[in-house]
Amino acid sequence: MNKKIRTILFSILAISFLFIAPGTIFYAQGYRFDFEKMKFFQTGGIYVKVTPPQAKVFLNERFRDKTQLFSNALLIQNLLPEEYKIRIEKEGYFSWEKILEVQEKKVIDAKNIILFPQNLNFSLLKKEVKNFYILEGSNKIIIQTEDKQQKDLLLLDIDTKEESSLLKEANSLLENSDFVELIPSPSLERGLIKLENKNSRKIQYYLIFLKNKEGEAPFLLEFLDDKAKDIYFSPKDENRIFYQKENQVFQKEINLPSPPMLFLKDRVITFSVFENYLYCLREDGKLVKLNIQEGSSEIVTQKSFPFKKELNYKILILGNRLFLKEGNNLYLWGEEEKIFEKVFESVESIILSPLADKVLCATGHELWIFLLRDIQVPFLKQAGEKIFISRFSGEIRNPQWIENDYLIFSIGPDIKISEIDARSKFNVFNLAEFETSKISFCLKSKKLYVLSQDALFFSERVY
């Protein structure tokens, strides 16, 4: 090879290096050339985490990969900044779709994706059921039964299917009464049942023992009647009950024969107990915070709330935030402003999320989310923001959380699940179809319980 040829080859290699090297460096730093826009961009990515694992991920209708077996996740890298249609599917499950916008040097997250089964299997748990209550945070269900022989209130263990009567020999209590409400204690060791006489409409409250120890039959709390409301167990001593009667707050030691004692001299509209504090709205419109153990109190409002005598009021403590329900209007207490601010109208159901960072607010036909804290999953939003989920032509019934980012509810015979991810469209699925009177999801077992035509059914694990 003579000198001239070597010079030509060296020149070609040098020129090639000058052209290729910058491109290689740009590529290594995450730059890509967009031929439509004719310019370089730094790339981004999409990170998904899916239950169940081994789900197929499609990007703009092209299969990219499956999620990992153990981490349930997949990272798609080197994407130009633009919108991408992502679809995640697995055989036997509803697919999940979303349009996500990728930005330069950022990874867009979709971390809590759940694929729900298309054909959810249900089994019969019990017949002749009139009502049921799942004790949140436990594996127990209270079931009200009624057959031709007798009525009863049963405590059922979800895991073992073992059941026992909460009323014991006192099941005659339900002969002429309807079971209206259950008020469980914070420890779930005991509770109050509210009964209404079918003929006289008289209200009675009984203390029941949810641990169901031998010999502990329910007994009547005579000091509670149809005028009693806002009934709470003391958080520190479950033998102590607070309640409101004729605009005054009383306390009563259940295990002592002494009469109820006046706890507050102030006349109140409503009150609530949270941790070691009692919050009450007085008739003068002032909000008062009282330390239960110390007895000290302070007025925390700067401006009186203009209450209306014809409306019902209730204080709700949700995720350390204080709300006031006025009829169907919902107000939030502003700790800095020291006033109540209206956040929703026509609210029928208010439910705190499992992580206590969001509140589900349901009207007759709409679902909304109110954020109690800043959140990063499934999207970046700030506390105080409201997220509109959807409006339905049918009446929304039994709305509740099944996970911190998913809701379940019924409309007519359809049991639906909706995500709360507001990016592009919401994914809403028809999970099952029943002539339902009540549905309830057990967060511990992740099973759905359905009361249909006096029969109680339970599903396999929903996720």
C-alpha positions in Angstrom: 0.0 0.0 0.0 1.7 3.2 -1.2 1.7 6.5 0.6 -1.1 8.0 -1.5 -3.5 5.3 -0.7 -2.7 5.4 3.0 -3.3 9.1 3.0 -6.7 8.7 1.3 -7.7 6.0 3.8 -6.6 8.1 6.8 -8.6 11.0 5.5 -11.7 8.9 5.0 -11.4 7.6 8.5 -10.7 11.0 10.0 -13.7 12.5 8.2 -15.9 9.6 9.3 -14.8 10.0 12.9 -15.6 13.7 12.8 -19.2 12.9 11.6 -19.8 9.8 13.7 -18.2 10.7 17.0 -20.6 13.6 17.8 -23.6 11.5 16.9 -22.3 8.7 19.2 -21.7 11.1 22.0 -25.2 12.6 21.5 -26.7 9.1 21.4 -24.9 8.1 24.6 -26.3 11.2 26.3 -29.8 10.4 25.3 -30.3 12.6 22.3 -32.3 11.5 19.3 -33.0 13.2 16.0 -36.7 13.8 15.3 -37.1 13.7 11.5 -40.6 15.3 11.6 -39.4 18.3 13.5 -35.9 18.2 12.1 -34.1 18.8 15.4 -32.4 16.9 18.2 -34.2 16.1 21.5 -33.1 14.5 24.7 -35.2 11.4 25.2 -37.5 10.4 28.1 -39.2 7.2 29.2 -42.3 5.5 30.6 -42.2 3.4 33.7 -45.1 1.1 34.5 -45.8 -1.2 37.4 -48.7 -3.7 36.9 -50.6 -6.2 39.0 -50.6 -9.1 38.0 -47.1 -9.7 36.6 -46.1 -10.8 33.1 -48.5 -8.3 31.4 -47.9 -7.3 27.8 -47.1 -3.7 27.2 -47.9 -2.0 23.9 -46.7 1.4 22.8 -48.6 3.0 19.9 -50.1 -0.4 19.1 -46.6 -2.0 18.9 -45.6 -4.7 21.4 -42.6 -3.6 23.5 -42.2 -6.2 26.3 -43.7 -8.0 29.3 -43.5 -6.7 32.8 -41.0 -8.5 35.1 -42.1 -11.6 36.9 -41.1 -10.4 40.4 -41.0 -6.6 40.2 -44.2 -6.4 38.1 -42.5 -3.4 36.3 -41.1 -2.3 33.0 -39.1 0.7 31.9 -39.3 1.9 28.3 -36.4 4.2 27.5 -35.1 6.4 24.7 -38.5 7.9 23.7 -38.8 11.2 21.9 -40.8 13.8 23.7 -44.4 13.4 22.5 -47.7 11.7 23.4 -47.8 7.9 23.4 -50.7 5.5 23.6 -49.9 2.8 26.0 -51.9 -0.4 26.4 -51.4 -3.1 28.9 -53.1 -6.4 28.6 -53.2 -10.0 29.9 -55.4 -12.9 28.9 -58.5 -13.1 31.1 -58.2 -9.5 32.3 -59.6 -6.1 31.2 -56.9 -4.1 29.4 -55.7 -0.8 30.6 -55.1 2.1 28.2 -53.8 5.6 28.6 -52.2 8.4 26.6 -49.1 9.6 28.3 -46.9 12.6 27.4 -43.2 11.9 27.5 -41.0 15.0 28.2 -37.3 15.5 27.7 -35.0 14.0 30.4 -38.0 12.7 32.4 -39.6 9.3 33.1 -43.4 9.3 33.2 -44.7 7.0 35.9 -47.8 4.7 35.9 -46.9 2.8 39.0 -50.2 1.4 40.4 -51.9 -0.3 37.4 -54.3 -3.1 38.3 -55.7 -5.4 35.7 -59.0 -6.7 36.9 -60.4 -10.2 35.9 -63.0 -10.2 33.1 -64.9 -13.1 34.7 -64.9 -12.7 38.4 -66.1 -15.8 40.2 -68.6 -15.6 43.1 -69.6 -18.2 45.7 -72.6 -18.3 47.9 -71.7 -17.5 51.5 -75.1 -17.5 53.3 -78.8 -17.4 52.6 -81.6 -15.5 54.4 -79.4 -12.4 54.9 -80.9 -9.0 55.4 -77.8 -7.0 55.9 -74.0 -7.2 56.6 -71.1 -5.1 57.8 -67.4 -5.7 57.2 -65.3 -4.7 60.2 -62.6 -2.6 58.6 -59.1 -3.7 59.3 -60.2 -7.2 60.5 -61.2 -10.5 59.0 -64.7 -10.4 60.5 -68.1 -9.7 59.0 -71.3 -9.1 61.0 -74.3 -10.7 59.2 -78.0 -10.0 60.0 -80.0 -13.2 59.2 -83.7 -13.7 59.1 -85.6 -17.0 58.4 -89.0 -18.4 59.4 -87.8 -19.5 62.8 -85.7 -16.6 64.1 -83.6 -13.5 63.4 -80.0 -13.3 64.5 -76.8 -11.3 64.3 -73.8 -13.4 63.4 -70.1 -12.8 63.6 -68.3 -14.6 60.7 -64.6 -15.2 60.4 -63.7 -14.6 56.7 -60.7 -17.0 56.8 -62.1 -19.9 58.7 -65.8 -19.4 57.9 -66.6 -20.0 61.6 -69.6 -18.2 62.8 -71.1 -17.4 66.2 -74.1 -15.5 67.4 -73.5 -12.0 68.8 -76.9 -11.9 70.4 -76.6 -15.4 72.1 -79.9 -16.1 73.9 -81.0 -12.5 73.2 -81.9 -13.0 69.5 -85.5 -12.1 70.4 -84.3 -8.5 70.3 -84.7 -8.6 66.5 -88.2 -10.1 66.5 -90.0 -6.7 66.3 -87.0 -4.5 65.4 -84.9 -3.6 62.5 -81.1 -3.5 62.7 -80.3 0.2 61.7 -76.6 0.8 62.5 -73.4 -0.6 63.9 -71.0 1.7 65.8 -67.8 -0.3 66.3 -65.2 0.7 69.0 -61.7 1.7 67.8 -60.3 -1.6 68.9 -63.1 -3.6 67.2 -63.6 -5.5 70.5 -67.1 -4.2 71.1 -69.7 -2.1 69.4 -73.2 -0.5 69.6 -76.1 -1.8 67.6 -79.0 0.6 66.9 -82.4 -1.1 66.7 -85.7 0.5 65.6 -89.0 -1.0 66.7 -91.1 -1.8 63.7 -94.4 -0.6 65.3 -93.5 2.2 67.7 -90.3 3.3 65.8 -88.7 3.5 69.2 -84.9 3.5 69.1 -82.8 1.4 71.4 -79.0 0.8 71.6 -77.3 -2.4 72.8 -73.7 -3.0 73.6 -72.3 -6.1 71.9 -69.0 -7.8 72.3 -67.3 -8.5 69.0 -64.7 -10.8 70.5 -67.8 -12.9 71.5 -66.4 -14.2 74.8 -68.4 -16.7 76.8 -71.3 -15.2 78.8 -71.0 -11.7 77.3 -74.5 -11.2 76.0 -75.6 -7.8 74.7 -77.2 -5.4 77.2 -79.4 -2.4 76.8 -77.9 1.1 77.2 -81.0 2.8 78.7 -79.4 6.2 78.6 -79.4 6.2 74.8 -82.7 6.7 73.0 -84.1 8.3 69.9 -82.9 11.7 71.0 -79.2 10.6 71.3 -76.9 11.3 68.3 -73.2 11.6 67.5 -72.3 8.6 69.6 -68.5 7.9 70.1 -66.4 5.5 72.1 -63.6 7.3 73.9 -60.3 6.6 72.1 -58.5 6.0 75.3 -61.1 4.2 77.3 -63.8 2.1 75.5 -65.9 1.9 78.7 -66.6 5.5 78.2 -69.1 6.9 75.7 -69.7 10.5 74.5 -73.0 11.4 73.0 -75.2 14.4 72.2 -78.7 14.9 73.5 -80.8 18.0 73.1 -77.8 20.2 72.1 -75.6 19.1 75.0 -72.7 16.7 75.1 -72.7 14.0 77.8 -70.3 11.3 78.9 -71.2 7.9 80.5 -69.1 5.1 82.0 -70.7 2.0 80.6 -69.6 -0.4 83.4 -70.7 1.9 86.2 -74.3 2.4 87.5 -73.8 6.2 87.8 -75.9 8.5 85.6 -74.5 10.3 82.5 -72.6 13.4 83.3 -72.7 16.7 81.4 -69.4 17.0 79.6 -69.9 20.4 78.0 -71.9 23.3 79.4 -72.0 24.9 75.9 -75.0 24.2 73.7 -73.8 22.6 70.5 -75.0 21.8 67.0 -72.8 18.8 66.5 -69.5 17.3 67.7 -66.9 14.7 66.9 -64.1 12.8 68.8 -60.7 12.3 67.2 -57.7 10.9 69.1 -57.6 12.8 72.4 -59.7 15.8 71.3 -63.4 16.7 71.0 -64.4 19.2 68.4 -67.8 20.8 68.6 -69.7 23.5 66.7 -71.6 25.6 69.2 -74.9 27.3 68.6 -73.2 30.6 68.3 -71.3 29.2 65.2 -67.9 29.0 67.0 -65.8 25.9 66.6 -64.3 24.7 69.9 -61.4 22.2 70.3 -61.3 20.5 73.7 -58.6 18.2 75.2 -60.6 15.3 76.7 -58.0 14.3 79.3 -56.9 17.8 80.4 -60.3 19.4 80.1 -58.7 22.5 78.4 -60.5 24.1 75.5 -60.0 26.8 72.9 -62.1 28.6 70.3 -60.4 28.1 67.0 -62.7 30.2 64.7 -62.3 33.8 63.9 -65.7 34.0 62.3 -68.9 32.4 63.4 -70.4 29.8 61.0 -74.0 30.8 59.9 -75.8 27.6 60.7 -79.4 27.0 59.7 -81.7 25.4 62.2 -83.7 23.4 59.6 -80.5 21.5 58.4 -78.6 18.6 59.9 -74.9 19.1 60.7 -72.1 16.6 61.3 -68.4 17.1 61.9 -66.1 14.6 60.1 -62.4 14.1 60.8 -60.9 12.6 57.7 -57.1 12.2 57.4 -56.4 14.8 60.1 -58.6 17.3 58.3 -61.8 18.6 59.7 -65.0 18.8 57.6 -68.5 20.0 58.3 -71.4 18.5 56.5 -74.4 20.8 56.3 -77.3 18.9 54.8 -75.7 17.8 51.5 -73.1 20.6 51.5 -69.5 19.8 52.5 -67.2 22.4 54.1 -63.5 22.2 54.9 -62.0 23.8 57.9 -59.0 26.0 57.0 -56.4 25.9 59.7 -54.7 29.1 58.5 -57.8 31.0 57.6 -59.7 29.8 60.6 -63.0 29.5 58.6 -65.1 26.9 56.9 -64.9 26.9 53.1 -67.5 25.1 51.0 -65.8 22.4 48.8 -68.8 20.4 47.5 -72.6 20.6 47.1 -75.1 17.8 46.9 -72.8 15.2 48.5 -74.4 12.0 49.5 -71.3 9.8 50.4 -68.0 10.8 51.8 -65.3 8.1 52.2 -61.7 8.4 53.2 -59.1 6.5 51.1 -57.0 3.6 52.6 -53.9 5.8 52.9 -55.9 8.8 54.3 -54.7 11.1 51.6 -57.9 11.5 49.5 -61.6 11.7 50.1 -64.2 10.2 47.7 -67.2 12.4 47.4 -70.2 11.0 45.5 -73.4 12.8 44.5 -76.3 11.0 43.0 -74.7 10.8 39.6 -71.1 12.1 39.9 -67.9 10.9 41.5 -65.2 13.4 42.7 -61.9 13.1 44.6 -60.7 15.7 47.0 -57.0 15.6 47.9 -56.0 16.0 51.5 -52.2 15.9 50.8 -49.9 16.4 47.9 -49.6 13.2 45.9 -47.2 11.9 43.4 -49.0 8.6 42.4 -50.7 8.1 40.0 -50.0 11.8 39.1 -48.6 15.0 40.6 -51.4 16.9 42.3 -51.5 19.3 45.2 -53.6 19.2 48.4 -56.9 20.9 48.0 -57.4 20.0 44.4 -60.6 18.4 43.2 -60.6 15.7 40.5 -63.8 15.0 38.6 -64.0 11.3 37.9 -67.2 10.8 35.9 -70.9 11.5 35.5 -73.3 8.6 35.0 -76.9 8.6 33.9 -77.9 6.0 36.5 -77.8 6.6 40.3 -74.5 5.8 42.0 -74.8 3.4 44.9 -72.4 1.9 47.4 -69.3 3.9 46.3 -66.1 2.9 48.1 -62.4 2.5 47.8 -60.9 -0.9 46.8 -57.4 0.4 46.8 -55.9 3.8 47.2 -56.2 4.6 43.4 -59.3 2.6 42.5 -63.0 2.9 43.3 -65.9 0.4 43.2 -69.6 1.3 43.0 -72.9 0.0 41.5 -75.2 1.5 39.0 -78.4 -0.6 38.5 -77.3 -4.2 38.2 -73.7 -3.3 37.1 -70.8 -3.3 39.6 -68.2 -1.0 38.2 -64.5 -0.3 39.0 -62.9 3.0 38.1 -59.3 4.3 38.4 -58.7 7.9 39.6 -55.8 8.6 37.2 -57.0 11.8 35.5 -54.4 11.7 32.7 -56.4 11.3 29.4 -59.4 9.0 29.7 -60.5 7.1 32.9 -60.4 3.3 32.7 -63.8 2.1 33.9 -64.8 -1.6 33.9 -68.0 -3.6 34.4 -66.7 -6.1 37.0 -70.0 -8.1 37.6 -73.7 -8.0 37.3 -76.1 -8.6 40.2 -79.5 -7.5 41.4 -77.7 -6.0 44.3 -79.0 -4.3 47.5 -75.5 -3.8 48.9 -71.8 -4.3 48.0 -68.8 -4.1 50.2 -65.1 -4.6 49.5 -62.9 -6.2 52.1 -59.5 -4.5 51.9 -57.8 -7.2 54.0 -59.0 -10.2 51.9 -59.3 -8.2 48.7 -62.7 -9.9 48.1 -66.0 -8.4 47.1 -69.1 -9.2 49.1 -72.5 -8.8 47.4 -76.0 -8.9 49.0 -78.5 -10.0 46.3 -82.1 -11.2 46.9 -81.4 -12.1 50.6 -78.3 -14.1 49.7 -74.7 -13.1 50.5 -72.1 -13.9 47.9 -68.3 -13.4 48.0 -65.8 -13.2 45.1 -62.4 -14.6 44.5 -59.6 -12.1 45.1 -60.3 -9.1 42.9 -56.5 -8.3 42.5 
